[in-house]
Amino acid sequence: MSMLRIRLTGSDDTARAVINLLSSVEGIEHVEEIDDLMSHMDDADSSSAGLSDVAGPKMHEIEVEVGNPSTERKVREAIEALAFDLDAVVEFETEEEG
């Protein structure tokens, strides 16, 4: 079994769509969105506070426990296709459990 971490840059709706997709894939043991533990140093008194170019898409981190390499491949392909359709950026990190 391996843990697949997905970093998704997009809206909350995009993250929900990805999680819903993952929940429908057979062979997935567990899906969880991990809270962002890092503060982003947004300062309300900053001269750039509230500017449109500062308020971009959010970063979401999702952990997925997959049962085998075939399922992991299906998950990657499905998420890449959905992210492309939804104009999101996706990055994968695999952690093998031993």
Secondary structure, DSSP 8 states (H G I E B T S, - for coil): -EEEEEEEEE-HHHHHHHHHHHHHSTTEEEEEEE---S-----TTSTTTT-TTTS--EEEEEEEEESSHHHHHHHHHHHHHHHHHTT-EEEEEEEE--
